[in-house]
């Protein structure tokens, strides 16, 4: 599937955002949106990024429990995803985000960033881990073109 996508990591204080290349192969951390206290306002900011990057879909991390069930965090995310779907003109999908923040933290720690610098970047790196996971799964599910 060759389409640009935005990856979203919904947090209580911040929303991490990542973007894929136009081929839909590689996710890159993009930005962090500080929660404004207004979900509609936060969703308008995401809509602006969708338009700016000409994204054809949005992939939101779904924080399932380690056993794969939807606990309170996942149900809260699903509720916000429903609101986000109403605010955007592109499809909004969810993707299992278990352990993405742990992976993002480790990646940033290995890069040598200080704790304060890591905290500023972890949300958008987590969004890129979510999006990359979805891109990889989508590529595995689609038939491969022959050279």
PyMOL commands that place a pseudoatom at each C-alpha (Angstrom):
pseudoatom trace, name=CA, resn=UNK, resi=1, chain=A, elem=C, hetatm=0, pos=[0.000, 0.000, 0.000]
pseudoatom trace, name=CA, resn=UNK, resi=2, chain=A, elem=C, hetatm=0, pos=[1.719, 3.165, -1.179]
pseudoatom trace, name=CA, resn=UNK, resi=3, chain=A, elem=C, hetatm=0, pos=[0.158, 5.933, 0.898]
pseudoatom trace, name=CA, resn=UNK, resi=4, chain=A, elem=C, hetatm=0, pos=[1.446, 8.549, 3.299]
pseudoatom trace, name=CA, resn=UNK, resi=5, chain=A, elem=C, hetatm=0, pos=[0.173, 7.972, 6.823]
pseudoatom trace, name=CA, resn=UNK, resi=6, chain=A, elem=C, hetatm=0, pos=[0.382, 9.755, 10.152]
pseudoatom trace, name=CA, resn=UNK, resi=7, chain=A, elem=C, hetatm=0, pos=[1.037, 7.743, 13.295]
pseudoatom trace, name=CA, resn=UNK, resi=8, chain=A, elem=C, hetatm=0, pos=[-0.451, 8.990, 16.555]
pseudoatom trace, name=CA, resn=UNK, resi=9, chain=A, elem=C, hetatm=0, pos=[0.503, 8.134, 20.140]
pseudoatom trace, name=CA, resn=UNK, resi=10, chain=A, elem=C, hetatm=0, pos=[-2.281, 9.514, 22.345]
pseudoatom trace, name=CA, resn=UNK, resi=11, chain=A, elem=C, hetatm=0, pos=[-1.065, 10.515, 25.776]
pseudoatom trace, name=CA, resn=UNK, resi=12, chain=A, elem=C, hetatm=0, pos=[-2.689, 12.330, 28.663]
pseudoatom trace, name=CA, resn=UNK, resi=13, chain=A, elem=C, hetatm=0, pos=[-0.340, 15.337, 28.404]
pseudoatom trace, name=CA, resn=UNK, resi=14, chain=A, elem=C, hetatm=0, pos=[1.108, 14.992, 24.914]
pseudoatom trace, name=CA, resn=UNK, resi=15, chain=A, elem=C, hetatm=0, pos=[0.283, 13.507, 21.528]
pseudoatom trace, name=CA, resn=UNK, resi=16, chain=A, elem=C, hetatm=0, pos=[3.210, 12.055, 19.615]
pseudoatom trace, name=CA, resn=UNK, resi=17, chain=A, elem=C, hetatm=0, pos=[3.040, 12.297, 15.841]
pseudoatom trace, name=CA, resn=UNK, resi=18, chain=A, elem=C, hetatm=0, pos=[5.025, 10.478, 13.174]
pseudoatom trace, name=CA, resn=UNK, resi=19, chain=A, elem=C, hetatm=0, pos=[4.762, 10.475, 9.379]
pseudoatom trace, name=CA, resn=UNK, resi=20, chain=A, elem=C, hetatm=0, pos=[5.549, 7.869, 6.755]
pseudoatom trace, name=CA, resn=UNK, resi=21, chain=A, elem=C, hetatm=0, pos=[7.268, 8.448, 3.469]
pseudoatom trace, name=CA, resn=UNK, resi=22, chain=A, elem=C, hetatm=0, pos=[5.045, 8.647, 0.381]
pseudoatom trace, name=CA, resn=UNK, resi=23, chain=A, elem=C, hetatm=0, pos=[5.719, 4.989, -0.387]
pseudoatom trace, name=CA, resn=UNK, resi=24, chain=A, elem=C, hetatm=0, pos=[4.287, 3.903, 2.957]
pseudoatom trace, name=CA, resn=UNK, resi=25, chain=A, elem=C, hetatm=0, pos=[7.496, 2.112, 3.957]
pseudoatom trace, name=CA, resn=UNK, resi=26, chain=A, elem=C, hetatm=0, pos=[9.350, 4.161, 6.579]
pseudoatom trace, name=CA, resn=UNK, resi=27, chain=A, elem=C, hetatm=0, pos=[8.002, 6.027, 9.616]
pseudoatom trace, name=CA, resn=UNK, resi=28, chain=A, elem=C, hetatm=0, pos=[9.786, 9.099, 10.945]
pseudoatom trace, name=CA, resn=UNK, resi=29, chain=A, elem=C, hetatm=0, pos=[9.132, 10.977, 14.207]
pseudoatom trace, name=CA, resn=UNK, resi=30, chain=A, elem=C, hetatm=0, pos=[7.495, 14.318, 13.373]
pseudoatom trace, name=CA, resn=UNK, resi=31, chain=A, elem=C, hetatm=0, pos=[6.364, 16.364, 16.358]
pseudoatom trace, name=CA, resn=UNK, resi=32, chain=A, elem=C, hetatm=0, pos=[4.742, 16.417, 19.778]
pseudoatom trace, name=CA, resn=UNK, resi=33, chain=A, elem=C, hetatm=0, pos=[1.455, 18.207, 20.351]
pseudoatom trace, name=CA, resn=UNK, resi=34, chain=A, elem=C, hetatm=0, pos=[1.039, 19.442, 23.911]
pseudoatom trace, name=CA, resn=UNK, resi=35, chain=A, elem=C, hetatm=0, pos=[-2.513, 18.708, 25.069]
pseudoatom trace, name=CA, resn=UNK, resi=36, chain=A, elem=C, hetatm=0, pos=[-4.471, 21.973, 25.088]
pseudoatom trace, name=CA, resn=UNK, resi=37, chain=A, elem=C, hetatm=0, pos=[-7.243, 20.809, 27.425]
pseudoatom trace, name=CA, resn=UNK, resi=38, chain=A, elem=C, hetatm=0, pos=[-9.616, 20.765, 24.433]
pseudoatom trace, name=CA, resn=UNK, resi=39, chain=A, elem=C, hetatm=0, pos=[-9.914, 17.497, 22.495]
pseudoatom trace, name=CA, resn=UNK, resi=40, chain=A, elem=C, hetatm=0, pos=[-11.575, 19.253, 19.540]
pseudoatom trace, name=CA, resn=UNK, resi=41, chain=A, elem=C, hetatm=0, pos=[-8.656, 21.709, 19.509]
pseudoatom trace, name=CA, resn=UNK, resi=42, chain=A, elem=C, hetatm=0, pos=[-6.125, 18.883, 19.661]
pseudoatom trace, name=CA, resn=UNK, resi=43, chain=A, elem=C, hetatm=0, pos=[-7.963, 17.075, 16.865]
pseudoatom trace, name=CA, resn=UNK, resi=44, chain=A, elem=C, hetatm=0, pos=[-7.945, 20.247, 14.734]
pseudoatom trace, name=CA, resn=UNK, resi=45, chain=A, elem=C, hetatm=0, pos=[-4.152, 20.338, 15.116]
pseudoatom trace, name=CA, resn=UNK, resi=46, chain=A, elem=C, hetatm=0, pos=[-3.959, 16.702, 13.957]
pseudoatom trace, name=CA, resn=UNK, resi=47, chain=A, elem=C, hetatm=0, pos=[-6.246, 17.585, 11.013]
pseudoatom trace, name=CA, resn=UNK, resi=48, chain=A, elem=C, hetatm=0, pos=[-3.847, 20.409, 10.097]
pseudoatom trace, name=CA, resn=UNK, resi=49, chain=A, elem=C, hetatm=0, pos=[-0.959, 17.930, 10.044]
pseudoatom trace, name=CA, resn=UNK, resi=50, chain=A, elem=C, hetatm=0, pos=[-2.999, 15.488, 7.936]
pseudoatom trace, name=CA, resn=UNK, resi=51, chain=A, elem=C, hetatm=0, pos=[-3.557, 18.281, 5.393]
pseudoatom trace, name=CA, resn=UNK, resi=52, chain=A, elem=C, hetatm=0, pos=[0.008, 19.617, 5.567]
pseudoatom trace, name=CA, resn=UNK, resi=53, chain=A, elem=C, hetatm=0, pos=[1.563, 16.197, 4.954]
pseudoatom trace, name=CA, resn=UNK, resi=54, chain=A, elem=C, hetatm=0, pos=[-1.208, 15.045, 2.597]
pseudoatom trace, name=CA, resn=UNK, resi=55, chain=A, elem=C, hetatm=0, pos=[-1.743, 11.948, 4.713]
pseudoatom trace, name=CA, resn=UNK, resi=56, chain=A, elem=C, hetatm=0, pos=[-4.236, 9.462, 3.342]
pseudoatom trace, name=CA, resn=UNK, resi=57, chain=A, elem=C, hetatm=0, pos=[-4.835, 7.752, 6.678]
pseudoatom trace, name=CA, resn=UNK, resi=58, chain=A, elem=C, hetatm=0, pos=[-4.074, 8.004, 10.385]
pseudoatom trace, name=CA, resn=UNK, resi=59, chain=A, elem=C, hetatm=0, pos=[-2.883, 5.121, 12.556]
pseudoatom trace, name=CA, resn=UNK, resi=60, chain=A, elem=C, hetatm=0, pos=[-3.513, 5.528, 16.290]
pseudoatom trace, name=CA, resn=UNK, resi=61, chain=A, elem=C, hetatm=0, pos=[-1.781, 3.385, 18.895]
pseudoatom trace, name=CA, resn=UNK, resi=62, chain=A, elem=C, hetatm=0, pos=[-4.153, 1.215, 20.907]
pseudoatom trace, name=CA, resn=UNK, resi=63, chain=A, elem=C, hetatm=0, pos=[-2.757, 0.554, 24.411]
pseudoatom trace, name=CA, resn=UNK, resi=64, chain=A, elem=C, hetatm=0, pos=[-3.885, -3.020, 24.926]
pseudoatom trace, name=CA, resn=UNK, resi=65, chain=A, elem=C, hetatm=0, pos=[-3.001, -4.845, 28.129]
pseudoatom trace, name=CA, resn=UNK, resi=66, chain=A, elem=C, hetatm=0, pos=[-0.039, -7.220, 27.946]
pseudoatom trace, name=CA, resn=UNK, resi=67, chain=A, elem=C, hetatm=0, pos=[-2.484, -10.140, 27.660]
pseudoatom trace, name=CA, resn=UNK, resi=68, chain=A, elem=C, hetatm=0, pos=[-4.072, -8.481, 24.598]
pseudoatom trace, name=CA, resn=UNK, resi=69, chain=A, elem=C, hetatm=0, pos=[-7.301, -7.375, 26.247]
pseudoatom trace, name=CA, resn=UNK, resi=70, chain=A, elem=C, hetatm=0, pos=[-8.750, -3.872, 26.090]
pseudoatom trace, name=CA, resn=UNK, resi=71, chain=A, elem=C, hetatm=0, pos=[-8.470, -2.361, 29.557]
pseudoatom trace, name=CA, resn=UNK, resi=72, chain=A, elem=C, hetatm=0, pos=[-9.399, 1.168, 30.666]
pseudoatom trace, name=CA, resn=UNK, resi=73, chain=A, elem=C, hetatm=0, pos=[-6.557, 2.814, 28.686]
pseudoatom trace, name=CA, resn=UNK, resi=74, chain=A, elem=C, hetatm=0, pos=[-7.565, 1.046, 25.459]
pseudoatom trace, name=CA, resn=UNK, resi=75, chain=A, elem=C, hetatm=0, pos=[-11.229, 1.892, 25.975]
pseudoatom trace, name=CA, resn=UNK, resi=76, chain=A, elem=C, hetatm=0, pos=[-10.293, 5.553, 26.530]
pseudoatom trace, name=CA, resn=UNK, resi=77, chain=A, elem=C, hetatm=0, pos=[-8.184, 5.539, 23.371]
pseudoatom trace, name=CA, resn=UNK, resi=78, chain=A, elem=C, hetatm=0, pos=[-11.024, 3.923, 21.405]
pseudoatom trace, name=CA, resn=UNK, resi=79, chain=A, elem=C, hetatm=0, pos=[-13.361, 6.663, 22.604]
pseudoatom trace, name=CA, resn=UNK, resi=80, chain=A, elem=C, hetatm=0, pos=[-10.938, 9.347, 21.421]
pseudoatom trace, name=CA, resn=UNK, resi=81, chain=A, elem=C, hetatm=0, pos=[-10.412, 7.516, 18.122]
pseudoatom trace, name=CA, resn=UNK, resi=82, chain=A, elem=C, hetatm=0, pos=[-14.177, 7.744, 17.519]
pseudoatom trace, name=CA, resn=UNK, resi=83, chain=A, elem=C, hetatm=0, pos=[-14.023, 11.496, 18.076]
pseudoatom trace, name=CA, resn=UNK, resi=84, chain=A, elem=C, hetatm=0, pos=[-10.941, 11.778, 15.855]
pseudoatom trace, name=CA, resn=UNK, resi=85, chain=A, elem=C, hetatm=0, pos=[-12.722, 9.880, 13.063]
pseudoatom trace, name=CA, resn=UNK, resi=86, chain=A, elem=C, hetatm=0, pos=[-15.462, 12.524, 13.124]
pseudoatom trace, name=CA, resn=UNK, resi=87, chain=A, elem=C, hetatm=0, pos=[-12.879, 15.332, 12.942]
pseudoatom trace, name=CA, resn=UNK, resi=88, chain=A, elem=C, hetatm=0, pos=[-10.817, 13.955, 10.037]
pseudoatom trace, name=CA, resn=UNK, resi=89, chain=A, elem=C, hetatm=0, pos=[-11.560, 13.404, 6.363]
pseudoatom trace, name=CA, resn=UNK, resi=90, chain=A, elem=C, hetatm=0, pos=[-9.296, 10.333, 6.167]
pseudoatom trace, name=CA, resn=UNK, resi=91, chain=A, elem=C, hetatm=0, pos=[-9.629, 6.828, 7.617]
pseudoatom trace, name=CA, resn=UNK, resi=92, chain=A, elem=C, hetatm=0, pos=[-8.479, 6.388, 11.221]
pseudoatom trace, name=CA, resn=UNK, resi=93, chain=A, elem=C, hetatm=0, pos=[-7.148, 2.933, 12.106]
pseudoatom trace, name=CA, resn=UNK, resi=94, chain=A, elem=C, hetatm=0, pos=[-5.783, 1.529, 15.353]
pseudoatom trace, name=CA, resn=UNK, resi=95, chain=A, elem=C, hetatm=0, pos=[-2.670, -0.569, 15.872]
pseudoatom trace, name=CA, resn=UNK, resi=96, chain=A, elem=C, hetatm=0, pos=[-1.524, -2.465, 18.960]
pseudoatom trace, name=CA, resn=UNK, resi=97, chain=A, elem=C, hetatm=0, pos=[1.000, -0.291, 20.757]
pseudoatom trace, name=CA, resn=UNK, resi=98, chain=A, elem=C, hetatm=0, pos=[2.089, -2.631, 23.532]
pseudoatom trace, name=CA, resn=UNK, resi=99, chain=A, elem=C, hetatm=0, pos=[5.640, -1.824, 24.666]
pseudoatom trace, name=CA, resn=UNK, resi=100, chain=A, elem=C, hetatm=0, pos=[6.143, 0.988, 22.127]
pseudoatom trace, name=CA, resn=UNK, resi=101, chain=A, elem=C, hetatm=0, pos=[7.044, 3.544, 24.804]
pseudoatom trace, name=CA, resn=UNK, resi=102, chain=A, elem=C, hetatm=0, pos=[9.560, 1.079, 26.266]
pseudoatom trace, name=CA, resn=UNK, resi=103, chain=A, elem=C, hetatm=0, pos=[11.084, 0.571, 22.796]
pseudoatom trace, name=CA, resn=UNK, resi=104, chain=A, elem=C, hetatm=0, pos=[11.147, 4.347, 22.200]
pseudoatom trace, name=CA, resn=UNK, resi=105, chain=A, elem=C, hetatm=0, pos=[12.764, 5.021, 25.608]
pseudoatom trace, name=CA, resn=UNK, resi=106, chain=A, elem=C, hetatm=0, pos=[15.471, 2.401, 24.975]
pseudoatom trace, name=CA, resn=UNK, resi=107, chain=A, elem=C, hetatm=0, pos=[16.171, 3.759, 21.507]
pseudoatom trace, name=CA, resn=UNK, resi=108, chain=A, elem=C, hetatm=0, pos=[16.549, 7.296, 22.832]
pseudoatom trace, name=CA, resn=UNK, resi=109, chain=A, elem=C, hetatm=0, pos=[18.675, 6.149, 25.786]
pseudoatom trace, name=CA, resn=UNK, resi=110, chain=A, elem=C, hetatm=0, pos=[20.979, 4.271, 23.416]
pseudoatom trace, name=CA, resn=UNK, resi=111, chain=A, elem=C, hetatm=0, pos=[21.346, 7.431, 21.340]
pseudoatom trace, name=CA, resn=UNK, resi=112, chain=A, elem=C, hetatm=0, pos=[22.854, 9.145, 24.381]
pseudoatom trace, name=CA, resn=UNK, resi=113, chain=A, elem=C, hetatm=0, pos=[20.123, 11.710, 25.003]
pseudoatom trace, name=CA, resn=UNK, resi=114, chain=A, elem=C, hetatm=0, pos=[19.705, 12.952, 28.560]
pseudoatom trace, name=CA, resn=UNK, resi=115, chain=A, elem=C, hetatm=0, pos=[16.554, 12.130, 30.521]
pseudoatom trace, name=CA, resn=UNK, resi=116, chain=A, elem=C, hetatm=0, pos=[15.067, 15.582, 29.920]
pseudoatom trace, name=CA, resn=UNK, resi=117, chain=A, elem=C, hetatm=0, pos=[15.749, 15.459, 26.176]
pseudoatom trace, name=CA, resn=UNK, resi=118, chain=A, elem=C, hetatm=0, pos=[14.318, 11.922, 26.005]
pseudoatom trace, name=CA, resn=UNK, resi=119, chain=A, elem=C, hetatm=0, pos=[11.079, 12.995, 27.695]
pseudoatom trace, name=CA, resn=UNK, resi=120, chain=A, elem=C, hetatm=0, pos=[10.622, 15.716, 25.036]
pseudoatom trace, name=CA, resn=UNK, resi=121, chain=A, elem=C, hetatm=0, pos=[11.017, 13.206, 22.181]
pseudoatom trace, name=CA, resn=UNK, resi=122, chain=A, elem=C, hetatm=0, pos=[9.660, 9.908, 23.499]
pseudoatom trace, name=CA, resn=UNK, resi=123, chain=A, elem=C, hetatm=0, pos=[6.054, 10.520, 22.380]
pseudoatom trace, name=CA, resn=UNK, resi=124, chain=A, elem=C, hetatm=0, pos=[6.921, 11.180, 18.749]
pseudoatom trace, name=CA, resn=UNK, resi=125, chain=A, elem=C, hetatm=0, pos=[9.399, 8.282, 18.704]
pseudoatom trace, name=CA, resn=UNK, resi=126, chain=A, elem=C, hetatm=0, pos=[6.674, 6.033, 20.163]
pseudoatom trace, name=CA, resn=UNK, resi=127, chain=A, elem=C, hetatm=0, pos=[4.342, 7.278, 17.387]
pseudoatom trace, name=CA, resn=UNK, resi=128, chain=A, elem=C, hetatm=0, pos=[6.945, 6.274, 14.802]
pseudoatom trace, name=CA, resn=UNK, resi=129, chain=A, elem=C, hetatm=0, pos=[7.278, 2.801, 16.394]
pseudoatom trace, name=CA, resn=UNK, resi=130, chain=A, elem=C, hetatm=0, pos=[3.470, 2.410, 16.217]
pseudoatom trace, name=CA, resn=UNK, resi=131, chain=A, elem=C, hetatm=0, pos=[3.353, 3.590, 12.614]
pseudoatom trace, name=CA, resn=UNK, resi=132, chain=A, elem=C, hetatm=0, pos=[6.321, 1.461, 11.548]
pseudoatom trace, name=CA, resn=UNK, resi=133, chain=A, elem=C, hetatm=0, pos=[4.682, -1.598, 13.091]
pseudoatom trace, name=CA, resn=UNK, resi=134, chain=A, elem=C, hetatm=0, pos=[1.505, -0.908, 11.140]
pseudoatom trace, name=CA, resn=UNK, resi=135, chain=A, elem=C, hetatm=0, pos=[3.424, -0.236, 7.896]
pseudoatom trace, name=CA, resn=UNK, resi=136, chain=A, elem=C, hetatm=0, pos=[5.371, -3.485, 8.276]
pseudoatom trace, name=CA, resn=UNK, resi=137, chain=A, elem=C, hetatm=0, pos=[2.176, -5.458, 8.937]
pseudoatom trace, name=CA, resn=UNK, resi=138, chain=A, elem=C, hetatm=0, pos=[0.416, -3.805, 5.965]
pseudoatom trace, name=CA, resn=UNK, resi=139, chain=A, elem=C, hetatm=0, pos=[3.323, -4.688, 3.671]
pseudoatom trace, name=CA, resn=UNK, resi=140, chain=A, elem=C, hetatm=0, pos=[3.230, -8.313, 4.812]
pseudoatom trace, name=CA, resn=UNK, resi=141, chain=A, elem=C, hetatm=0, pos=[-0.515, -8.447, 4.133]
pseudoatom trace, name=CA, resn=UNK, resi=142, chain=A, elem=C, hetatm=0, pos=[-0.286, -6.964, 0.609]
pseudoatom trace, name=CA, resn=UNK, resi=143, chain=A, elem=C, hetatm=0, pos=[0.883, -8.937, -2.411]
pseudoatom trace, name=CA, resn=UNK, resi=144, chain=A, elem=C, hetatm=0, pos=[4.475, -8.196, -3.363]
pseudoatom trace, name=CA, resn=UNK, resi=145, chain=A, elem=C, hetatm=0, pos=[5.173, -6.707, -6.782]
pseudoatom trace, name=CA, resn=UNK, resi=146, chain=A, elem=C, hetatm=0, pos=[7.556, -8.660, -8.908]
pseudoatom trace, name=CA, resn=UNK, resi=147, chain=A, elem=C, hetatm=0, pos=[10.677, -6.828, -10.148]
for i in range(1, 147): cmd.bond("trace and resi %d" % i, "trace and resi %d" % (i + 1))
show_as sticks, trace
zoom trace
